[in-house]
């Protein structure tokens, strides 16, 4: 049986700034939020897609969308890491590589059995 699940992940990246909120009409703390769609195939492979960054007010949760390239560059410079977890970014590719190596090993083992004994 094949399981395919998809849901949204929302993470507070915690970079607080005090800015004027037009909805609250006063200065409020704003945080950077990461939102992405996580698709899981057979509970093993993870694919992160539709990555968005938002600067949201901590009081009313309204805010603006930020540019992905600028935020990812900022996080690489400041924290030397990417905000999306490694297993969510590359989980599907790693599982496909492991499965292909397993298939190659099985075929190599079967081909080895048919070699003549000298």
C-alpha positions as CSV (number, residue, x, y, z in Angstrom):
1,X,0.0,0.0,0.0
2,X,1.3,3.4,-0.9
3,X,0.9,6.3,1.5
4,X,1.1,9.9,0.3
5,X,0.6,12.6,2.8
6,X,0.9,16.4,2.5
7,X,0.6,19.1,5.1
8,X,1.9,22.6,5.9
9,X,4.8,23.2,8.3
10,X,5.0,26.5,10.0
11,X,8.1,27.5,12.0
12,X,8.9,30.6,14.0
13,X,12.5,31.5,13.1
14,X,12.6,33.9,16.0
15,X,14.3,37.0,14.6
16,X,12.4,39.6,16.5
17,X,12.2,43.2,15.2
18,X,10.2,46.1,16.5
19,X,8.2,47.7,13.7
20,X,5.0,49.6,13.2
21,X,2.1,47.3,12.5
22,X,-0.6,49.0,10.3
23,X,-3.3,46.6,11.6
24,X,-2.6,47.1,15.3
25,X,-1.8,50.8,14.7
26,X,1.2,50.7,17.1
27,X,4.8,49.4,17.3
28,X,4.9,45.7,17.9
29,X,7.4,42.8,17.9
30,X,7.6,41.1,14.5
31,X,9.1,37.7,13.9
32,X,10.2,35.8,10.7
33,X,8.0,32.8,10.0
34,X,8.9,30.0,7.6
35,X,6.0,28.2,5.9
36,X,6.4,25.2,3.5
37,X,4.5,22.3,2.2
38,X,5.9,18.9,3.3
39,X,4.9,15.9,1.2
40,X,5.7,12.4,2.7
41,X,5.8,9.3,0.6
42,X,5.5,6.0,2.4
43,X,6.5,7.6,5.7
44,X,10.1,7.7,4.6
45,X,10.7,10.3,1.8
46,X,10.2,13.9,2.6
47,X,9.9,16.6,0.0
48,X,9.7,20.3,1.0
49,X,8.1,22.6,-1.6
50,X,6.4,25.9,-1.8
51,X,8.7,27.6,0.7
52,X,7.6,31.1,1.9
53,X,9.0,33.5,4.5
54,X,6.8,36.0,6.3
55,X,7.5,38.9,8.7
56,X,4.5,38.8,11.0
57,X,3.3,40.8,13.9
58,X,3.4,38.9,17.2
59,X,0.1,40.4,18.3
60,X,-2.2,40.2,15.4
61,X,-0.2,37.7,13.2
62,X,-0.6,39.9,10.1
63,X,2.5,40.8,8.0
64,X,4.3,40.8,4.7
65,X,5.8,38.1,2.6
66,X,9.6,38.3,2.3
67,X,11.8,37.3,-0.7
68,X,13.2,33.8,-0.3
69,X,16.7,34.5,-1.8
70,X,17.3,37.4,0.7
71,X,16.2,35.4,3.7
72,X,18.1,32.3,2.8
73,X,21.3,34.4,2.1
74,X,20.8,36.1,5.5
75,X,20.5,32.8,7.4
76,X,23.6,31.3,5.6
77,X,25.7,34.3,6.5
78,X,24.5,34.6,10.1
79,X,23.9,31.0,11.1
80,X,25.7,29.0,8.5
81,X,22.6,26.8,8.1
82,X,19.4,26.6,6.1
83,X,16.1,27.1,8.0
84,X,14.4,24.1,6.3
85,X,15.7,20.9,8.0
86,X,18.1,18.7,6.0
87,X,15.8,15.7,6.0
88,X,12.9,17.7,4.6
89,X,15.0,19.2,1.8
90,X,16.9,16.2,0.7
91,X,15.1,13.2,2.3
92,X,13.6,12.1,-1.0
93,X,16.8,12.2,-2.9
94,X,18.7,10.3,-0.2
95,X,16.1,7.5,-0.2
96,X,16.2,7.3,-4.0
97,X,20.0,7.0,-3.9
98,X,19.9,4.3,-1.3
99,X,17.2,2.3,-3.2
100,X,19.2,2.6,-6.4
101,X,22.3,1.3,-4.7
102,X,20.3,-1.5,-3.3
103,X,19.0,-2.5,-6.7
104,X,22.5,-2.3,-8.2
105,X,23.8,-4.5,-5.4
106,X,21.0,-7.1,-6.0
107,X,21.7,-7.2,-9.7
108,X,25.5,-7.4,-9.1
109,X,24.9,-10.3,-6.8
110,X,22.8,-12.2,-9.3
111,X,25.3,-11.5,-12.1
112,X,28.1,-12.8,-9.9
113,X,26.3,-16.2,-9.4
114,X,26.3,-16.8,-13.2
115,X,30.1,-16.3,-13.6
116,X,31.9,-19.5,-14.3
117,X,34.1,-21.1,-11.6
118,X,37.7,-21.1,-12.8
